[in-house]
């Protein structure tokens, strides 16, 4: 008898010689991938870090309540007016301000970084969802139907991939009014950021899904569904889509850090989230003029971005290796 190992290889099963031998238990692709992923300590560390970061973003009011601070309160008494530095050294770290305070307002850095995680992860996550939905639907339609439908969608992808996204985002965000489409303030800016980042990110996942769909539409189970009279919509969403979950999941974890960096870049340039709303990018921008005096103000948000992007990349690489171990060799 031959059994399958987690790495896709086959080996002879030991002879039991007993009628009470345990029956072979079938395992799904997801379970096999999970078993591989558990063996990848680096990927698991990245996954645990991602979960912790999401919990930090969700529990921001609770965490800042423990410290008894909020991201907007000014503590100018903690700033030395003569030297423009926080009292106490190390950026003003104390029992009341765990990561110190910023300059020149004396706002608590821990509270601002924690709330900044809400905006950075929230905008990156929502824009990734938008990109995944558009890319998966159009990619499957293009790959399944082919012909002129495929040609139109493929050329649209090429145009969007060649579009100067950063310049376009700067120009749009720089001219939008404070009130538009029934929204105002941060709600309007978050909506615009999600739409811009998500809409211009879908061609990447669209190309991957299109290529996978081109291969899947020739498989036997698709021919069987077609011969039984299944509609094109049912075949696409009930037969082909379940077989695309693995690449979609892998690409989503790799797209989120890219969107985090893009949102941080826009906030750094002054067209993303605006003060006093905490954002990692805007915090780094504000720290440029004072990092020689108070490097803590620059190190804290920079480290937050570094850890977040690294964790998502490690998790994404681990998922890719788990679902396709031979492809990484």
LOBA-337353 format. One record per residue (C-alpha): residue number from 1; x, z negated, y; residue in three letters. Coordinates in steps of 0.02 Angstrom, whole numbers, plus 50000, padded with zeros to 5 digits. Layout:
<nodes>
+-----+-------+-------+-------+---------+
| num |  east |    up | north | residuo |
+-----+-------+-------+-------+---------+
| NUM |     X |     Z |     Y |     ALA |
...
+-----+-------+-------+-------+---------+
</nodes>
This chain:
<nodes>
+-----+-------+-------+-------+---------+
| num |  east |    up | north | residuo |
+-----+-------+-------+-------+---------+
|   1 | 50000 | 50000 | 50000 |     UNK |
|   2 | 50061 | 50040 | 50177 |     UNK |
|   3 | 50026 | 49937 | 50331 |     UNK |
|   4 | 50049 | 49975 | 50516 |     UNK |
|   5 | 50162 | 49869 | 50624 |     UNK |
|   6 | 50135 | 49832 | 50809 |     UNK |
|   7 | 50267 | 49959 | 50861 |     UNK |
|   8 | 50176 | 50102 | 50773 |     UNK |
|   9 | 50291 | 50109 | 50620 |     UNK |
|  10 | 50231 | 50096 | 50441 |     UNK |
|  11 | 50303 | 49991 | 50301 |     UNK |
|  12 | 50252 | 49951 | 50121 |     UNK |
|  13 | 50145 | 49797 | 50104 |     UNK |
|  14 | 50203 | 49663 | 49982 |     UNK |
|  15 | 50120 | 49663 | 49812 |     UNK |
|  16 | 50005 | 49515 | 49796 |     UNK |
|  17 | 49962 | 49537 | 49614 |     UNK |
|  18 | 49805 | 49436 | 49643 |     UNK |
|  19 | 49623 | 49485 | 49656 |     UNK |
|  20 | 49604 | 49359 | 49796 |     UNK |
|  21 | 49720 | 49454 | 49912 |     UNK |
|  22 | 49658 | 49459 | 50090 |     UNK |
|  23 | 49575 | 49619 | 50147 |     UNK |
|  24 | 49668 | 49721 | 50276 |     UNK |
|  25 | 49595 | 49689 | 50447 |     UNK |
|  26 | 49580 | 49839 | 50562 |     UNK |
|  27 | 49645 | 49818 | 50739 |     UNK |
|  28 | 49593 | 49909 | 50895 |     UNK |
|  29 | 49713 | 49991 | 51016 |     UNK |
|  30 | 49680 | 49854 | 51141 |     UNK |
|  31 | 49725 | 49717 | 51017 |     UNK |
|  32 | 49884 | 49807 | 50962 |     UNK |
|  33 | 49933 | 49830 | 51145 |     UNK |
|  34 | 49900 | 49646 | 51180 |     UNK |
|  35 | 50011 | 49594 | 51035 |     UNK |
|  36 | 50151 | 49704 | 51104 |     UNK |
|  37 | 50124 | 49639 | 51280 |     UNK |
|  38 | 50137 | 49457 | 51224 |     UNK |
|  39 | 50311 | 49493 | 51156 |     UNK |
|  40 | 50368 | 49560 | 51326 |     UNK |
|  41 | 50416 | 49399 | 51416 |     UNK |
|  42 | 50456 | 49488 | 51579 |     UNK |
|  43 | 50287 | 49574 | 51585 |     UNK |
|  44 | 50197 | 49412 | 51541 |     UNK |
|  45 | 50290 | 49323 | 51681 |     UNK |
|  46 | 50232 | 49459 | 51800 |     UNK |
|  47 | 50054 | 49443 | 51736 |     UNK |
|  48 | 50053 | 49254 | 51758 |     UNK |
|  49 | 50121 | 49275 | 51935 |     UNK |
|  50 | 49985 | 49402 | 51976 |     UNK |
|  51 | 49850 | 49283 | 51914 |     UNK |
|  52 | 49924 | 49141 | 52018 |     UNK |
|  53 | 49931 | 49251 | 52173 |     UNK |
|  54 | 49748 | 49300 | 52151 |     UNK |
|  55 | 49700 | 49117 | 52131 |     UNK |
|  56 | 49798 | 49073 | 52288 |     UNK |
|  57 | 49704 | 49207 | 52385 |     UNK |
|  58 | 49535 | 49151 | 52319 |     UNK |
|  59 | 49570 | 48965 | 52344 |     UNK |
|  60 | 49650 | 48982 | 52516 |     UNK |
|  61 | 49527 | 48860 | 52601 |     UNK |
|  62 | 49556 | 48731 | 52464 |     UNK |
|  63 | 49745 | 48745 | 52470 |     UNK |
|  64 | 49755 | 48735 | 52659 |     UNK |
|  65 | 49632 | 48591 | 52653 |     UNK |
|  66 | 49754 | 48494 | 52544 |     UNK |
|  67 | 49887 | 48521 | 52676 |     UNK |
|  68 | 49756 | 48485 | 52810 |     UNK |
|  69 | 49804 | 48638 | 52911 |     UNK |
|  70 | 49727 | 48806 | 52955 |     UNK |
|  71 | 49808 | 48972 | 53005 |     UNK |
|  72 | 49741 | 48974 | 53183 |     UNK |
|  73 | 49778 | 48800 | 53252 |     UNK |
|  74 | 49916 | 48794 | 53382 |     UNK |
|  75 | 50047 | 48656 | 53372 |     UNK |
|  76 | 50151 | 48692 | 53526 |     UNK |
|  77 | 50209 | 48510 | 53530 |     UNK |
|  78 | 50312 | 48551 | 53375 |     UNK |
|  79 | 50414 | 48680 | 53473 |     UNK |
|  80 | 50562 | 48628 | 53578 |     UNK |
|  81 | 50529 | 48706 | 53748 |     UNK |
|  82 | 50712 | 48701 | 53797 |     UNK |
|  83 | 50781 | 48792 | 53645 |     UNK |
|  84 | 50622 | 48880 | 53582 |     UNK |
|  85 | 50651 | 48811 | 53407 |     UNK |
|  86 | 50542 | 48702 | 53297 |     UNK |
|  87 | 50584 | 48518 | 53298 |     UNK |
|  88 | 50664 | 48452 | 53140 |     UNK |
|  89 | 50761 | 48606 | 53085 |     UNK |
|  90 | 50724 | 48719 | 52935 |     UNK |
|  91 | 50585 | 48802 | 53034 |     UNK |
|  92 | 50492 | 48639 | 53060 |     UNK |
|  93 | 50464 | 48598 | 52876 |     UNK |
|  94 | 50382 | 48429 | 52855 |     UNK |
|  95 | 50251 | 48338 | 52753 |     UNK |
|  96 | 50117 | 48411 | 52866 |     UNK |
|  97 | 50190 | 48587 | 52871 |     UNK |
|  98 | 50258 | 48630 | 52698 |     UNK |
|  99 | 50338 | 48796 | 52749 |     UNK |
| 100 | 50366 | 48758 | 52932 |     UNK |
| 101 | 50285 | 48834 | 53086 |     UNK |
| 102 | 50297 | 48998 | 53178 |     UNK |
| 103 | 50361 | 49038 | 53352 |     UNK |
| 104 | 50308 | 49019 | 53489 |     UNK |
| 105 | 50136 | 48952 | 53440 |     UNK |
| 106 | 50183 | 48825 | 53307 |     UNK |
| 107 | 50051 | 48886 | 53184 |     UNK |
| 108 | 50070 | 48826 | 53005 |     UNK |
| 109 | 50163 | 48956 | 52899 |     UNK |
| 110 | 50093 | 48899 | 52732 |     UNK |
| 111 | 49915 | 48922 | 52792 |     UNK |
| 112 | 49953 | 49091 | 52868 |     UNK |
| 113 | 50041 | 49156 | 52711 |     UNK |
| 114 | 49901 | 49095 | 52599 |     UNK |
| 115 | 49766 | 49175 | 52706 |     UNK |
| 116 | 49876 | 49328 | 52726 |     UNK |
| 117 | 49870 | 49348 | 52537 |     UNK |
| 118 | 49681 | 49364 | 52551 |     UNK |
| 119 | 49693 | 49512 | 52668 |     UNK |
| 120 | 49841 | 49597 | 52584 |     UNK |
| 121 | 49776 | 49580 | 52406 |     UNK |
| 122 | 49597 | 49611 | 52458 |     UNK |
| 123 | 49632 | 49773 | 52552 |     UNK |
| 124 | 49752 | 49835 | 52418 |     UNK |
| 125 | 49630 | 49792 | 52278 |     UNK |
| 126 | 49478 | 49872 | 52361 |     UNK |
| 127 | 49574 | 50030 | 52409 |     UNK |
| 128 | 49638 | 50043 | 52230 |     UNK |
| 129 | 49460 | 50032 | 52164 |     UNK |
| 130 | 49408 | 50172 | 52283 |     UNK |
| 131 | 49556 | 50279 | 52228 |     UNK |
| 132 | 49523 | 50246 | 52043 |     UNK |
| 133 | 49337 | 50289 | 52054 |     UNK |
| 134 | 49364 | 50451 | 52149 |     UNK |
| 135 | 49518 | 50502 | 52050 |     UNK |
| 136 | 49442 | 50467 | 51879 |     UNK |
| 137 | 49278 | 50557 | 51914 |     UNK |
| 138 | 49356 | 50711 | 51994 |     UNK |
| 139 | 49500 | 50715 | 51870 |     UNK |
| 140 | 49382 | 50713 | 51720 |     UNK |
| 141 | 49268 | 50844 | 51798 |     UNK |
| 142 | 49416 | 50958 | 51835 |     UNK |
| 143 | 49492 | 50938 | 51663 |     UNK |
| 144 | 49331 | 50957 | 51566 |     UNK |
| 145 | 49250 | 51105 | 51654 |     UNK |
| 146 | 49407 | 51200 | 51703 |     UNK |
| 147 | 49387 | 51369 | 51789 |     UNK |
| 148 | 49347 | 51374 | 51973 |     UNK |
| 149 | 49296 | 51190 | 51973 |     UNK |
| 150 | 49470 | 51142 | 51913 |     UNK |
| 151 | 49551 | 51260 | 52038 |     UNK |
| 152 | 49457 | 51187 | 52187 |     UNK |
| 153 | 49491 | 51006 | 52140 |     UNK |
| 154 | 49673 | 51040 | 52096 |     UNK |
| 155 | 49706 | 51127 | 52261 |     UNK |
| 156 | 49620 | 50984 | 52353 |     UNK |
| 157 | 49740 | 50864 | 52267 |     UNK |
| 158 | 49888 | 50969 | 52322 |     UNK |
| 159 | 49828 | 50967 | 52503 |     UNK |
| 160 | 49801 | 50779 | 52506 |     UNK |
| 161 | 49969 | 50746 | 52424 |     UNK |
| 162 | 50055 | 50849 | 52559 |     UNK |
| 163 | 49959 | 50761 | 52699 |     UNK |
| 164 | 50061 | 50649 | 52816 |     UNK |
| 165 | 49963 | 50493 | 52771 |     UNK |
| 166 | 50061 | 50367 | 52874 |     UNK |
| 167 | 50047 | 50467 | 53035 |     UNK |
| 168 | 49863 | 50501 | 53003 |     UNK |
| 169 | 49826 | 50317 | 52971 |     UNK |
| 170 | 49920 | 50265 | 53128 |     UNK |
| 171 | 49825 | 50391 | 53235 |     UNK |
| 172 | 49654 | 50343 | 53165 |     UNK |
| 173 | 49680 | 50155 | 53172 |     UNK |
| 174 | 49756 | 50170 | 53345 |     UNK |
| 175 | 49603 | 50252 | 53423 |     UNK |
| 176 | 49456 | 50169 | 53336 |     UNK |
| 177 | 49351 | 50062 | 53455 |     UNK |
| 178 | 49315 | 49878 | 53428 |     UNK |
| 179 | 49137 | 49919 | 53375 |     UNK |
| 180 | 49087 | 50065 | 53265 |     UNK |
| 181 | 48970 | 50102 | 53120 |     UNK |
| 182 | 48884 | 49935 | 53143 |     UNK |
| 183 | 49047 | 49842 | 53114 |     UNK |
| 184 | 49167 | 49754 | 53230 |     UNK |
| 185 | 49330 | 49659 | 53230 |     UNK |
| 186 | 49416 | 49627 | 53065 |     UNK |
| 187 | 49270 | 49694 | 52964 |     UNK |
| 188 | 49289 | 49865 | 53045 |     UNK |
| 189 | 49478 | 49870 | 53023 |     UNK |
| 190 | 49470 | 49816 | 52841 |     UNK |
| 191 | 49339 | 49949 | 52806 |     UNK |
| 192 | 49442 | 50086 | 52889 |     UNK |
| 193 | 49601 | 50030 | 52799 |     UNK |
| 194 | 49514 | 50030 | 52629 |     UNK |
| 195 | 49439 | 50203 | 52658 |     UNK |
| 196 | 49600 | 50282 | 52721 |     UNK |
| 197 | 49715 | 50208 | 52588 |     UNK |
| 198 | 49591 | 50234 | 52446 |     UNK |
| 199 | 49541 | 50411 | 52492 |     UNK |
| 200 | 49719 | 50474 | 52508 |     UNK |
| 201 | 49778 | 50385 | 52349 |     UNK |
| 202 | 49656 | 50460 | 52225 |     UNK |
| 203 | 49752 | 50624 | 52193 |     UNK |
| 204 | 49888 | 50527 | 52100 |     UNK |
| 205 | 49770 | 50455 | 51971 |     UNK |
| 206 | 49667 | 50616 | 51976 |     UNK |
| 207 | 49814 | 50718 | 51913 |     UNK |
| 208 | 49846 | 50598 | 51770 |     UNK |
| 209 | 49663 | 50593 | 51718 |     UNK |
| 210 | 49648 | 50782 | 51731 |     UNK |
| 211 | 49796 | 50808 | 51615 |     UNK |
| 212 | 49730 | 50684 | 51488 |     UNK |
| 213 | 49556 | 50761 | 51495 |     UNK |
| 214 | 49625 | 50935 | 51463 |     UNK |
| 215 | 49697 | 50869 | 51299 |     UNK |
| 216 | 49547 | 50762 | 51250 |     UNK |
| 217 | 49416 | 50898 | 51275 |     UNK |
| 218 | 49492 | 50994 | 51128 |     UNK |
| 219 | 49481 | 50846 | 51008 |     UNK |
| 220 | 49364 | 50842 | 50859 |     UNK |
| 221 | 49254 | 50701 | 50922 |     UNK |
| 222 | 49214 | 50801 | 51079 |     UNK |
| 223 | 49169 | 50953 | 50974 |     UNK |
| 224 | 49060 | 50843 | 50864 |     UNK |
| 225 | 48968 | 50771 | 51015 |     UNK |
| 226 | 48944 | 50945 | 51086 |     UNK |
| 227 | 48875 | 51011 | 50921 |     UNK |
| 228 | 48749 | 50869 | 50917 |     UNK |
| 229 | 48681 | 50925 | 51085 |     UNK |
| 230 | 48762 | 50795 | 51198 |     UNK |
| 231 | 48761 | 50841 | 51382 |     UNK |
| 232 | 48921 | 50866 | 51480 |     UNK |
| 233 | 48892 | 50705 | 51576 |     UNK |
| 234 | 48873 | 50605 | 51416 |     UNK |
| 235 | 49029 | 50683 | 51340 |     UNK |
| 236 | 49131 | 50647 | 51496 |     UNK |
| 237 | 49077 | 50467 | 51522 |     UNK |
| 238 | 49037 | 50411 | 51344 |     UNK |
| 239 | 49167 | 50504 | 51242 |     UNK |
| 240 | 49314 | 50548 | 51354 |     UNK |
| 241 | 49315 | 50402 | 51479 |     UNK |
| 242 | 49340 | 50264 | 51347 |     UNK |
| 243 | 49498 | 50353 | 51290 |     UNK |
| 244 | 49567 | 50349 | 51467 |     UNK |
| 245 | 49554 | 50161 | 51493 |     UNK |
| 246 | 49737 | 50131 | 51448 |     UNK |
| 247 | 49817 | 50253 | 51574 |     UNK |
| 248 | 49691 | 50202 | 51708 |     UNK |
| 249 | 49732 | 50018 | 51685 |     UNK |
| 250 | 49919 | 50050 | 51688 |     UNK |
| 251 | 49912 | 50158 | 51844 |     UNK |
| 252 | 49798 | 50035 | 51934 |     UNK |
| 253 | 49927 | 49896 | 51915 |     UNK |
| 254 | 50062 | 50012 | 51981 |     UNK |
| 255 | 49955 | 50075 | 52127 |     UNK |
| 256 | 49909 | 49903 | 52194 |     UNK |
| 257 | 50088 | 49857 | 52250 |     UNK |
| 258 | 50104 | 50028 | 52335 |     UNK |
| 259 | 49945 | 49992 | 52433 |     UNK |
| 260 | 50006 | 49816 | 52475 |     UNK |
| 261 | 50163 | 49890 | 52551 |     UNK |
| 262 | 50063 | 50022 | 52644 |     UNK |
| 263 | 49946 | 49892 | 52720 |     UNK |
| 264 | 50095 | 49784 | 52767 |     UNK |
| 265 | 50179 | 49934 | 52849 |     UNK |
| 266 | 50025 | 49973 | 52954 |     UNK |
| 267 | 50009 | 49791 | 53007 |     UNK |
| 268 | 50195 | 49787 | 53046 |     UNK |
| 269 | 50173 | 49939 | 53159 |     UNK |
| 270 | 50030 | 49852 | 53249 |     UNK |
| 271 | 49885 | 49962 | 53189 |     UNK |
| 272 | 49829 | 49857 | 53041 |     UNK |
| 273 | 49763 | 49680 | 53050 |     UNK |
| 274 | 49779 | 49610 | 53225 |     UNK |
| 275 | 49827 | 49438 | 53288 |     UNK |
| 276 | 49779 | 49302 | 53266 |     UNK |
| 277 | 49721 | 49360 | 53094 |     UNK |
| 278 | 49862 | 49320 | 52972 |     UNK |
| 279 | 49939 | 49470 | 52884 |     UNK |
| 280 | 50107 | 49478 | 52799 |     UNK |
| 281 | 50156 | 49637 | 52891 |     UNK |
| 282 | 50108 | 49572 | 53063 |     UNK |
| 283 | 50197 | 49408 | 53027 |     UNK |
| 284 | 50359 | 49501 | 52990 |     UNK |
| 285 | 50336 | 49602 | 53151 |     UNK |
| 286 | 50313 | 49442 | 53252 |     UNK |
| 287 | 50467 | 49365 | 53170 |     UNK |
| 288 | 50586 | 49506 | 53219 |     UNK |
| 289 | 50614 | 49440 | 53394 |     UNK |
| 290 | 50642 | 49261 | 53335 |     UNK |
| 291 | 50725 | 49275 | 53165 |     UNK |
| 292 | 50896 | 49227 | 53236 |     UNK |
| 293 | 50819 | 49067 | 53304 |     UNK |
| 294 | 50696 | 49031 | 53163 |     UNK |
| 295 | 50736 | 49135 | 53006 |     UNK |
| 296 | 50605 | 49038 | 52908 |     UNK |
| 297 | 50469 | 49134 | 53000 |     UNK |
| 298 | 50539 | 49298 | 52929 |     UNK |
| 299 | 50591 | 49236 | 52757 |     UNK |
| 300 | 50422 | 49165 | 52705 |     UNK |
| 301 | 50310 | 49320 | 52726 |     UNK |
| 302 | 50451 | 49434 | 52668 |     UNK |
| 303 | 50470 | 49333 | 52508 |     UNK |
| 304 | 50282 | 49335 | 52481 |     UNK |
| 305 | 50280 | 49526 | 52488 |     UNK |
| 306 | 50432 | 49538 | 52375 |     UNK |
| 307 | 50362 | 49423 | 52240 |     UNK |
| 308 | 50191 | 49506 | 52243 |     UNK |
| 309 | 50256 | 49684 | 52229 |     UNK |
| 310 | 50383 | 49636 | 52096 |     UNK |
| 311 | 50251 | 49545 | 51991 |     UNK |
| 312 | 50131 | 49693 | 51992 |     UNK |
| 313 | 50270 | 49815 | 51949 |     UNK |
| 314 | 50331 | 49709 | 51804 |     UNK |
| 315 | 50154 | 49693 | 51738 |     UNK |
| 316 | 50123 | 49880 | 51757 |     UNK |
| 317 | 50284 | 49925 | 51666 |     UNK |
| 318 | 50239 | 49804 | 51527 |     UNK |
| 319 | 50065 | 49877 | 51507 |     UNK |
| 320 | 50137 | 50053 | 51500 |     UNK |
| 321 | 50259 | 50003 | 51363 |     UNK |
| 322 | 50122 | 49910 | 51268 |     UNK |
| 323 | 50001 | 50056 | 51265 |     UNK |
| 324 | 50136 | 50189 | 51237 |     UNK |
| 325 | 50292 | 50110 | 51160 |     UNK |
| 326 | 50368 | 50276 | 51108 |     UNK |
| 327 | 50349 | 50350 | 51282 |     UNK |
| 328 | 50470 | 50222 | 51357 |     UNK |
| 329 | 50610 | 50258 | 51233 |     UNK |
+-----+-------+-------+-------+---------+
</nodes>
